[in-house]
Amino acid sequence: MLENLALLPENFSVPGSMFRLLVSTALLVVAIIILRTLTARFIRKNVTSSELRGRLLVNSRNGFLLLGILGLALIWGDQIRALALSIVAIAAAVVIATKELILCMSGSILKGGARSFNLGDRIQVKDFRGDVIDQTLLATTIMEVGPGKTGHHRTGRMVVIPNSLFVSEPVINESFTDNWDFHAFTVPFKREDDWPAAQQALLESARRQCEPYLETVRKYMNKVGISRGLEVPSVDPKVSIQVPAAGEIHLIVRLPVKSGQRSHVEQAILSEVFANRAFSGKNA
């Protein structure tokens, strides 16, 4: 032991403030031990009931323990406060440094709790749109679909989306149901074109495409509406009209399709309608 003390630096010393704190702590501990010993001895000698004696001994022990903790808090208050401020500063620095990671984990918990989508669903977050092929705690991987927000062809590009986007951005899930979806696409015309004939041709083609499975879709959607408590819209194909600008007519074709068959059905309708007629004028 003497050899260990000899290894201490010659200029080693304890600061005066720290020395006073250590002395105060030692005096407090000694005083509490003495008081507790005297109190326990007094209880054992003067209390005859064993049940009451045991209760008083336990209460006195806990009371002196609490007194010691309060005394230490008073003695070391300034140091504890400084330590707490340091811990808070370190915690704040860690939170700032790992902000994105925390947001990614929060987004993962949010999308999991809200059941926003599952593997295989087609989603759109901000400008990213595609089929979900992988999910982790920090990111979601999609196979991009396009071109744009109306295309349904895979571009061959894989997009890794940080889950932090799910905290601040809405998620559009295009796969509302597991087996059947509603699909809508726009066909633009000029006002002078024969758009009424095109509207009728598009509607007839959509009905022909849906005819083999229309009743199956109707039963399925009714079942979904009952299970989810929703009022399911009509599944019959329809073609509505929009006027986005003067001189333009947009025909909006909406029809039910099997999941994953949007592009195929859309192309079949357009090819059938425009194969033999262009609808480029009233006399076309």
Secondary structure, DSSP 8 states (H G I E B T S, - for coil): -HHHHHTS-TT----HHHHHHHHHHHHHHHHHHHHHHHHHHHHHHH---HHHHHHHHHHHHHHHHHHHHHHHHHHTHHHHHHHHHHHHHHHHHHHHHTHHHHHHHHHHHHHHHHT---TT-EEEETTEEEEEEEE-SSEEEEEEEESTTT--EEEEEEEEEETTHHHHS-EEES--SSSEEEEEEEEEEETTS-HHHHHHHHHHHHHHHHTTTHHHHHHHHHHHHHHHT------S-EEEEE--STTEEEEEEEEEEETT-HHHHHHHHHHHHHSS----STT-
